[in-house]
Every structure is written in C-alpha cells, then in structure tokens.
C-alpha cells in the first residue's frame, strides 16, 4: 500500500523502537511531539511463542511481549535509502 508516496513502510524491530526511548525522561520517555500512544508493537515476534510479539511502552521505556491480538498502536518506519 502506498502512503505519502512511498510503499516501503514496515514495523520497526524492538531494538529500533527502544532506540527512541530517552531514559532521562518519563511520561513520556520520548519527545511528546513524536508519539500519540503509549504501547507500540514491534515487528519482533516472540522466539518461543510465535503468537506473541515484543512491544515498547513509550511512557517509560518498558519492553515486554504480549499476544499479537492485543490492542496496541503501530509506528511505521521506512526502509530508507
């Protein structure tokens, strides 16, 4: 699907999402202009349980796994050049 004239959108890995966290901040632990939700899915699936995926709580930088059907936000990124 095309968005903004680009078709290379994807979900970030859990490591890419964590790289956005500023652990010197809290509520949110990211520039507030960069986020609208607290929980964001990553593209990283749970190694032991494929029905789970990693997420990052951008409110405080908490990282964990949850069922893929949980109602979390997504933050698309582009492959870039």
C-alpha atoms as a printed R data frame, in Angstrom:
   type eleno elety resid chain resno      x       y      z
1  ATOM     1    CA   UNK     A     1  0.000   0.000  0.000
2  ATOM     2    CA   UNK     A     2  1.182   3.487 -0.771
3  ATOM     3    CA   UNK     A     3  1.320   6.181  1.931
4  ATOM     4    CA   UNK     A     4  2.886   9.580  1.425
5  ATOM     5    CA   UNK     A     5  4.104   8.463 -1.969
6  ATOM     6    CA   UNK     A     6  6.102   5.530 -0.535
7  ATOM     7    CA   UNK     A     7  5.485   1.791 -0.462
8  ATOM     8    CA   UNK     A     8  8.407   0.606  1.705
9  ATOM     9    CA   UNK     A     9  6.701   1.058  5.106
10 ATOM    10    CA   UNK     A    10  7.242  -1.614  7.779
11 ATOM    11    CA   UNK     A    11  7.033  -2.118 11.536
12 ATOM    12    CA   UNK     A    12 10.260  -1.352 13.405
13 ATOM    13    CA   UNK     A    13 12.160  -4.051 15.264
14 ATOM    14    CA   UNK     A    14 12.057  -3.960 19.045
15 ATOM    15    CA   UNK     A    15 15.633  -2.605 19.010
16 ATOM    16    CA   UNK     A    16 14.619   0.239 16.711
17 ATOM    17    CA   UNK     A    17 11.694   1.152 18.976
18 ATOM    18    CA   UNK     A    18 13.862   1.066 22.100
19 ATOM    19    CA   UNK     A    19 16.321   3.411 20.397
20 ATOM    20    CA   UNK     A    20 13.604   6.100 20.560
21 ATOM    21    CA   UNK     A    21 13.391   5.903 24.355
22 ATOM    22    CA   UNK     A    22 15.083   8.639 26.368
23 ATOM    23    CA   UNK     A    23 15.574   7.093 29.811
24 ATOM    24    CA   UNK     A    24 16.205  10.547 31.329
25 ATOM    25    CA   UNK     A    25 12.537  11.386 30.604
26 ATOM    26    CA   UNK     A    26  9.294   9.928 31.886
27 ATOM    27    CA   UNK     A    27  5.608  10.252 30.993
28 ATOM    28    CA   UNK     A    28  6.527  10.030 28.134
29 ATOM    29    CA   UNK     A    29 10.098   8.771 27.786
30 ATOM    30    CA   UNK     A    30 10.175  10.217 24.269
31 ATOM    31    CA   UNK     A    31  9.633  13.678 22.832
32 ATOM    32    CA   UNK     A    32  5.857  14.164 23.294
33 ATOM    33    CA   UNK     A    33  5.592  15.531 19.748
34 ATOM    34    CA   UNK     A    34  6.718  12.135 18.420
35 ATOM    35    CA   UNK     A    35  4.085   9.902 19.991
36 ATOM    36    CA   UNK     A    36  0.325   9.760 20.407
37 ATOM    37    CA   UNK     A    37  0.005   6.423 22.230
38 ATOM    38    CA   UNK     A    38  1.811   4.556 24.993
39 ATOM    39    CA   UNK     A    39  2.097   0.950 23.767
40 ATOM    40    CA   UNK     A    40  3.681   0.314 20.365
41 ATOM    41    CA   UNK     A    41  4.107  -3.005 18.582
42 ATOM    42    CA   UNK     A    42  7.402  -4.050 17.098
43 ATOM    43    CA   UNK     A    43  7.910  -6.455 14.207
44 ATOM    44    CA   UNK     A    44  9.883  -8.764 16.500
45 ATOM    45    CA   UNK     A    45  7.980 -11.991 17.167
46 ATOM    46    CA   UNK     A    46  8.478 -13.907 20.399
47 ATOM    47    CA   UNK     A    47 11.147 -16.574 19.879
48 ATOM    48    CA   UNK     A    48  9.452 -19.242 21.977
49 ATOM    49    CA   UNK     A    49  5.833 -18.292 21.297
50 ATOM    50    CA   UNK     A    50  5.150 -17.126 17.718
51 ATOM    51    CA   UNK     A    51  1.687 -15.875 18.730
52 ATOM    52    CA   UNK     A    52  3.427 -13.167 20.763
53 ATOM    53    CA   UNK     A    53  5.377 -10.094 19.709
54 ATOM    54    CA   UNK     A    54  7.557  -7.568 21.511
55 ATOM    55    CA   UNK     A    55  6.179  -4.134 22.365
56 ATOM    56    CA   UNK     A    56  7.596  -0.970 23.927
57 ATOM    57    CA   UNK     A    57  5.771   1.266 26.382
58 ATOM    58    CA   UNK     A    58  6.949   4.722 25.346
59 ATOM    59    CA   UNK     A    59  5.629   6.184 28.591
60 ATOM    60    CA   UNK     A    60  8.631   4.820 30.496
61 ATOM    61    CA   UNK     A    61 10.616   2.546 28.142
62 ATOM    62    CA   UNK     A    62  9.232  -0.760 29.458
63 ATOM    63    CA   UNK     A    63  9.779  -3.623 26.983
64 ATOM    64    CA   UNK     A    64  7.886  -6.912 27.029
65 ATOM    65    CA   UNK     A    65  5.921  -9.423 24.930
66 ATOM    66    CA   UNK     A    66  2.171  -9.844 24.569
67 ATOM    67    CA   UNK     A    67 -0.331 -11.685 22.407
68 ATOM    68    CA   UNK     A    68 -0.362 -10.299 18.886
69 ATOM    69    CA   UNK     A    69 -4.093  -9.618 19.157
70 ATOM    70    CA   UNK     A    70 -3.642  -7.019 21.935
71 ATOM    71    CA   UNK     A    71 -4.821  -3.537 21.040
72 ATOM    72    CA   UNK     A    72 -1.535  -1.600 20.757
73 ATOM    73    CA   UNK     A    73 -0.565   1.157 18.339
74 ATOM    74    CA   UNK     A    74  1.862   0.768 15.471
75 ATOM    75    CA   UNK     A    75  4.541   3.179 14.354
76 ATOM    76    CA   UNK     A    76  5.517   2.584 10.750
77 ATOM    77    CA   UNK     A    77  9.050   3.261  9.568
78 ATOM    78    CA   UNK     A    78 10.548   3.295  6.108
79 ATOM    79    CA   UNK     A    79 13.425   1.223  4.858
80 ATOM    80    CA   UNK     A    80 15.151   4.426  3.754
81 ATOM    81    CA   UNK     A    81 17.937   4.791  1.247
